[in-house]
Amino acid sequence: MATRLDRDRYVPYFLTLIANVVSSSASQVYLRRFGVGVNDWRVISHLGMDPGCTAQVVSNELRVDKSVVSRSVRTLVDEGLVAAERTPGFRRLYLTAKGAALHKEMLPVAVERERTLLAGLSAEEVDQLLGLLRKLLANLPALAAYDPAGTGSAGGDTGGDTGGDTGGDTGGDTGAAPPLPG
């Protein structure tokens, strides 16, 4: 049994570092340039891809706590960027014309940030990285259910945290899924 983590070989360390920098730098850029934070951008971006979905769907897809999504939705509705339509049993969310215009303005910045992150990788390496990341995503339910004490109370919270331990003397991952990059 390991008594110390080797950060150079501990995948959650790298995932955490990458997720933290991607998220915090996105927040700075998006707040400064567009007046919205990274969580708001994630909601806007998701609604740009899946108009009419609910806050619960956004929460599930982004693997963040529903309260984070609800807070962003409330802010975006107040700013006239998102409209909420009540249907029987659901509150469907849509970008307003103003929200769609902001999405269109922000999208090239998000794509350029991704290009910067992936600089130095060939197209084949990007495809390989995406394939590996999809395999890791497929492992998240098992990770969230992992219970080394066998108590039956797995750490199934998959939202809110960037996930993972950054290294040190004790191992252990929080079971949280990394947020989608900004």
Buried (B, 14 or more C-beta within 10 A) or exposed (E): EEEEBEBEEBEBBBBBBBBBEBBEBBBEBBBEEBEBBBBBBBBBBBBBEEEEBBBEBBBBBBBBBBEBBBBBBEBBBEBEBBBBEEEEEBEBBBBBEBBBEBBEEBBEBBEEBBEEBEEEEEEEEEEEEEEEEEEEEEEBEEBBEEEEEEEEEBBEBBBBBBBBBBBEEEBEBBBBBBBBBB
